[in-house]
Amino acid sequence: MTSKAATPAEYLNSLPEDRKAVITDLHYAIVDNLPKGFASTMGYGMLCYVVPHSLYPTGYHCDPKMPLPFISLASQKNYISFYHMALYEGPLLTWFLEAYAKVSTKKPDMGKCCVRFKKAADVPVALLGELCTKITPEQWMATCEKHLKPSR
């Protein structure tokens, strides 16, 4: 569900009681583990963790007025969504799936870059916090630049 909250604190305070604790814990796990340079903000009605314009003036290629998105977190109607834009493929996805299997007996409910959790008790807060340590803003900017260049 899209929130009209203007700040992360306002978003966290607006959450229903059954989700407030886990999403607050996950928010702080993200903030505490993201490499220096990322910023916590609101975007698209969700908590967003971005490369700010001060580091990447070009902004998001779909809307340059927006900072470069990296991670988003939201309380949806039927689940909690954790979006990690670098979790599409390759070594990071492999690491995540192997690490997830060590902390859960369930198969992750995943989209291309989204992991969904139907129950708050199923959110592996520590693992998602560790995932946040794996890519620096500079690496994320380079990845985005590489994918934006026209193929020859």
Disulfide bonds with the S-S distance in Angstrom:
none
